[in-house]
Amino acid sequence: MYDDDLTCLAAAKELVSQGITVKECYSPFPIHGIDPVIGIKRTRLAIASFMFGLGGLALAILAINYFMIKDWPMNIGGKPNWTYFHNLPAFVPIMFEFTVLCAAHGMVITYMLRNKTLPGMPATNPDPRTTDDKFVLEFDTTENHSMSAEQLLSAIKATDVYELNENDI
């Protein structure tokens, strides 16, 4: 556990340089530059958002065409009501808003499913202080046999060190 984000970043670099795999970093805010250090790949959430947006746009086009042209055509302000193409400028704001709505809701649901943070799911945070002002680096001691415990503790310069079992989380 660390009190400062820069100290945590420096400790992560030190651990990785000595061949220790850091599994996770828990912090109250994002630590810029730690992702490539501990080996976290770029997220594909933007691609998912684009796909949800395309789905929302397609759904908006189909719905507008059905509601305003096929099912119940209305003559509003003298606009032609028999073709979708002639009314397209009036439908652009609706299509944009529905695209944004579907992309935003899809991203939130995908994010919550991917990170297992749905309502009612148990927390995987090892220490509740990481949501306030502490930073924690998590690594598996059984996978890292290259150093003794004393060498490891002197290398990471942490303010607090503790060991968790799988049942503690």
Secondary structure as UniProt FT lines:
FT   HELIX           5..17
FT   TURN            18..19
FT   STRAND          22..26
FT   TURN            32..33
FT   HELIX           34..38
FT   HELIX           45..64
FT   HELIX           65..71
FT   TURN            77..78
FT   HELIX           84..114
FT   TURN            115..116
FT   TURN            119..120
FT   HELIX           128..131
FT   TURN            132..133
FT   STRAND          135..139
FT   TURN            141..143
FT   HELIX           149..156
FT   HELIX           166..168
//
